Amino acid sequence: MKHIGIALLGLGVVGSGTYKILQEKREEIKKVYDVDAEVVCVLERDLSKADALNIPRSMVWNGIEEVCASDKVDVVAEFFGGTRPAKDFLAAALRAGKNVVTSNKELLAKHWKDLEEAGKEGNACIFFEASCVGGVPVIRALEESMQGNDIKELYGIVNGTTNYILSDMTLNGSDYQSVLKECQRLGYAEANPAADVEGYDSTYKLSILSSLAFRKHIDYTDIKREGITEIAQADIAFAKENGYVIKLLAIAKNGADGVEAHVHPVLVPSGHLLASVSGSFNALYVVGDNVGELMFYGRGAGMLPTGSAIVSDIIFSATRERKVRYPFITSENEKVLSDFQSACYLRFDNKDKESVIKALNAKGVKYEEKATGEFAAFVLSAISESLLQSIIEETKPLGYIRLM
Ligand code: HSE
């Protein structure tokens, strides 16, 4: 039987969940995978967290140097979040020949290349199933199950906090701030929830998913980003009356003209599979040239769903013979098209209706006027992003949302 020694860096929500799952499944994993996965040490300053899990003090080690120097440790699983000290700790572990498992999407989006290089130096690998769509095995599916395809399109609901907020605003008419507080209480939101509601978290995840899917490095800073902070009840009412559901989508396409990648709210037709993904659930809708359309669905955040993906990576790291490498993660980032096409809904004060019609006509844009009581709403036919931005600048809508 292969024995693997595990170091857990941090015993926060997901670190604790991972410890619990590893304890509970240890015997089963031995039987099924012939692997004895044993937590040999943790790094955690708050000793009460170790006490709460009955982890003896002898297993709470002093620092990353001790972990890197120990031949008892084969895999280092990181739960700090953020890039400091996670980047330095994980690079050191990789250079010391330890495989690394992480759910840290920000770290990967910002420093994947450096971690890859450290891994090559130490002949070790980085595993990150838990970084995107939480417990749903999308990374493994993109890497290991779609070799017979060119992946053409990805549409993801990849942030549980924003999906929870939008769902609650839609179903219960709740106000944005109170639902955000609820997400923080449930442990879905990031330490700084601006990362969720302003769409940064989704750009990190889209950078990882689209890079894997297209085998090209899509840098997160090249992904156009808009969050959900401007969505009003009037927009939700418009969506309901016109057969849509508002979702924060992470979209990437690999077309003949190049790659497009953007994160923003979208009016999703209520009959589309993605429209039924509610609350903290996540989904990734994938289009491959041979398989056609697939959808992966499940919990994208939380202690046990994320811990489930971490444990899967720990076992995968022990059983996988081939070194998993990402040769497309270079400093040569893929050029991302800024001028993608989309149809868009725009909402104005009724008093501005005539001037908006004039502006749209002057630009030769086709549109449909939609009756709403209080506001004037228009749905523009698909136009380029640059034209859309010039219309927004000129007409200053109270709200706007692109259509799927
Ligand atoms: N804040 C993230 C979310 C956690 O809400 O999806 C999981 O990455």
Residues whose N, C-alpha, C, O or C-beta is under 5 A from the ligand:
A	BS01	HSE	S131 V158 N159 G160 T161 Y188 A189 E190 D196 G300 A301
